[in-house]
């Protein structure tokens, strides 16, 4: 259940989260019915066999959005269209292949698609996906687990519709200081925050363009990368490890992007299993244990990473940036609350880095 991505949204406004169980309960997922090609709705984050739409613990509230799409592979349709044309040519020798214009082929395709979906075969072409997110009520933050910015936005918008309060908004969290600038400085100055260990991959982007180059399983501060950063490129993504309680055995690996999204988030084996003694062998109780572990670590992780970029930029009720400083004009040394820095390297085992 551990999130692999953290898309963070600041919650503007107040609302009664206890009412969301009822509201979401009225918008639960319903499988595609006859003639439908997609369906979206809420399900219990614990599993489909539970009917509680929101799972809550310690001020954290988990949600799950399920989406189903009916999609017949193009290769299947094309093969069936070809078979149908062959059969028609055999039955009517007065026509040839030129008779089957684009318009007629399209009509045949539609007929075949309707036949497939009305014979109870739709389930064989059904694909479903789930997107999870949770609200940290005390910190007024929403975290969405998806690698797609579009899906994260869709989740946030759908969740927002479940809140019966005017003026409530979800605003993507932005940092006071520009992430690509800060991450570039980490490499060029060889000064990483004290609890951050440099990883082995980095993505560079042209400062005035979209072309990029990615280095994987590579020394990220070698001469070539430093030369790129000294000229026309900046860091778009960087892999790092955050030490939990400064213990090299308990860490979270992740990729920080220039949009301040944490991707490929993964707990070390030791960290993920540190609550194993609390497991009771009961699904809901064990889910609670993992949920509390994950959200507790996320809170510490996110607060620390956010602080590495000067904290959160201030926004008004409309989501407009009202920060007192210009991120592009601020260097690392000018970040008042920047964590203590070190060389940022640590000799982790290869198998630990891959976990």
C-alpha positions, 0 to 999 in steps of 0.5 A: 500500500506504500505510495510510489509517488507524492503529488502534493496539494495545499488545501485552501479553506475548511470543511467537515471531513466527516461528511465525506463518507456519506457524500462519497458513498453516494458516488461509489464505483459501478461497473460499465453497463450495456453500451458504456465504455468507461466508468469512474467512481470511489471504492474502499481503499482497503478492498472492494469487499469493504463498503466504507469509502474513506479509511481514517486513522490519526487524522489521515484519511485515505481515498481510492478512485477506480476507473474502468475502460472497455477497449477492444484492441485495434489488432482484434478489430482489424482482423475481424473486419478483414474476415468480414470483408472476405466473407462478403466477397465470397457471398457476392461475386459482383463486388470487389475489394474496391467496393469497401471504401473507408466509409463502409469499412468504418460501418463494418467496424462499428457493427463488429464492435457492437456485437462484441460488446453486446454478447457479454464479452465486454468483461474480456476487454475491460481494464481497470485502474485505481488511484489512491490519495489521502488527506493530512487533516492537520497539515491541510495537505492532499497527497495523490499517488500517481506518476501522471500529473493529469491523473493527479489533477483529475483525482483532486478535482473529483475529490473536491466535488465530494466536499460540500463547502464553497471556497475550498480549493486544492492548490499544487504545492510550490516551493519558495525556491526553484527546485531545478536551481537548488538541485543543480547547486547540490551537484555543482557545490557537492553540498547536499542537505545532511539527511540527503544522500545523492543517488545514481541518476539525474536528468538534465534539461536545456535551460531555454528548451525542452530537450533533455538527457538522462544518466542512470546508474552513473556518478552524478557529479562527474566532469561531463555533468558538471560541464553541462550544468556550467553551460546550458543545462539544469537539473530536471530530476534527481534521485536521492535517498533520505535517511530516516532518523539519520540511519543509513539502514532506514531510508526512502529513495525517490526522484525529485522533479523540477515540478516538486513531485516525488516519484519512484518513492520506495521505503528500504526493506528495514524501514518498511518492515519496522512495524511488522511486530504490530501486525495482527493477521487481520486485514483492517488492523494490519492496513491501519498499521501500514497506513500509520507507518506510511503517513507518519514517515511521509509527513517527516519526509515531505516537511524535510524535502520542502524545507530543502527548497526554502519552504512552501511559497505563500498563496492567497485564497485564489491560489496566487503566489504572494511570496515575499521572495523571488525564487530565481534570485535566491541561492542556497546560502540565502535560504534561512532554514536550509538544513545543515549540509554535508557531502551527501554521499554514503556507501550503501550496498547495491542491493539496498539501492535497488530495493 
